[in-house]
Amino acid sequence: MKIPIEISARHIHLSREDLDKLFGRGYELKFYNKLSQASDFAAAEKVIIAGPKGSFPAVRIIGPCREKTQIEISATDARFLGVDAPLRISGDIRGSAGIRIKGPKGEARLKEGTIIAKRHIHLNQKEAAKLKIRGGKKVSVEIKGPRGAVFREVTVRVGEKYKLSMHIDTDEANAAGVKDGEQGIIVR
């Protein structure tokens, strides 16, 4: 089965509490763009994230709000910001790097929440059954091309509303010469 590859650039998921701090109490994110996973959308709003060494002035917010704020960056971004962001699956932020976030109405100083997201595949239950793969398993995915590569340790995430796609970050995409929308195949 061919798997569409999506390149995940740095972005932020905000908690309701932090959205209120940054944009004002009761603020609602404005829709900018649909994303492949039906539960998520790119918001029109952007924030500044800052570490001890540097900052990025326009980091896209992904909605809707989550229980906890999470910033997903690449290893290159982490070095530029001066933060020790661990490699984790999205949602696993315990003990991760802190960061400052600035919005038009205020600032949030996080003690944790910044990670380098592990590469992963989204599948719904039907696709997972067809491929005989369970959520949480790790697979390898081959991408053909002039700088072809095999990505190992790709975590499988299975969800009712997930749409088939593999997410890699900008560092991984650049290293393998991958463009958004290219396809890979699971290597057995």
N, C-alpha and C positions, 0 to 999 in steps of 0.2 A: 504494500500500500504506500502510495506517495504521500508525503506529509508536507504541506505548505510551511515555509520558514518565514517567521516574522521577526524583525529586528526591534528589540526593545531598547529605546534610548532612555536616558535618565528621566525619571518621573517621580511623582509623589502621590501617595494616597493619604488623605487627611482624616483625622477623627473629627467628629462634630465639635468637640471642645476646641481643637486647634483651628478649625475653620472659623469659629466664632472669634478667636483671638486675632487671627490674621485679617479677616474681612468684616468683622462686626457681628454682633449677636443676631442669630436667625438668618444669616446670609445663606442663599441657595446658589449652588454652582450652576453656571449657564452651559448648556450643551454646545459643544464645538464640533465634535466628530464622533461617529460611531466606530467602535472597535470590534474586532472579530469575536470576542467573547461577549455574549449578549448582556451579561450583567454589568459590564463596564462601558464607560464613555470617556472620551477626552473632553475636559472642560475648557472653556474659553480662558479661564483664569490661569495665571502663572505666578510663581513666587520666587524669591531669592533664597538660595540655600548657601550657607557659609560655614566653612571649617576654619581651623587655625591658620592655614596657609593661603586659602583662596576662596572664591565664591563663584557661583553660576547665577546670572541675573534673571533668567527666564525659564524656570523649570515648570513644565506642564503638570497640572493637577489631573489625576484620573479619578473620576467619580464612579459610583456614589461614595459617601463617607464610609469609613471603616471603623471598627471598634478602636483600633490604635493607629496612629500615624506611622507610615512606613515610607522611607525614601529608598529607591532602587537606583544604583549607580554602577558604573563599570569600575574595574580595577584602576584604569587610567584616571578616571574622575576622582577616585579615592586618594590617589597620590597627589593630584592637583589640589584637592581640598585640605589634605593633611589629616585625613581620618583613617582609622584602622577598621575599615568595614569588612566584616566576615562574609564568606561565601555561604549563602543560605538559601533554602527554598522560601519563596514568598510566604509571608505570614510568621516566619520564625525570627522574631526580632529580639528575643530575650538576650541581654548582655551584649547587644550589638553597639555600634558606634553612635555617639551623640552628634548633634548638629544644631545650628541655629537656622530658623526659617523666618523670613521677613515678608510680610504682606502689606497692603496699603493702609491697614488700620492697626497693625501691631506686630509683635514678634513672639515666637515660641522657641524656647530653648529646650531641646530634647536631650535626655540622658541616654536614650537608646532609640533605635529605629532605622538606622542607616545600614543597608546591606548591599552586597553584590549578589544579585539574584542568580541562583543556579539555573542552568539551562534545563528546560522541561518541555514536555509534550502535554497538550490538553486533548482529552478524548472523552466522548460520551460513552455510556455503558455499552451500547450496541457496537461501536467501533472497537472498544476494549475487548469485548467478547469475540469479535471477528479475528482480532489479532492475538487472542489468547494471552492478554497482558492484564495484570492487576494494578490498581493504583498503588503508588509507592515503590514499584519496581524500577530498576534502572535498565536502560537499553542503550545501544549504540546506534547512531544515525549517520549514514554516509551521504555526503553531498558531492556531486560530480562537478567538474569544471577545471579551469586552468590552475586553480589553487585548491583543488578538491581536498576534502578532509573527512575524517571519521570523528564525530563527536561522541566521546564515551561518557558514561555516568550521566545520561539524560534521564531525569526523573519523570515518571509517568504520573499524571494527575487526571483522575477520572471524576467527572461530574455530570449530573443529569442534563445541564444546559450547555455544557462545553461544546465548542466547535473544534474540529481537528486542526491543530496547528502546533508548531514547535517554536518556542521563544528562545532566542539567543541575544546576548547583549552586543553593543557596538564593537567592543574589542574582539569578540569571537567572530563576528561577521567580517570585520576588516581583515583579520588574520587569514580567513578562508576565502576571501574575495566573494562573499555571499551578498546578494542583493535581496531586498524585501520581495517576497513572493516566489522566490526560487523554491525548489522542492528537494526533499531528502527521502531516503528510504531506511527503514529499520533493518539493521544487519543482524542476522541470527548467528 
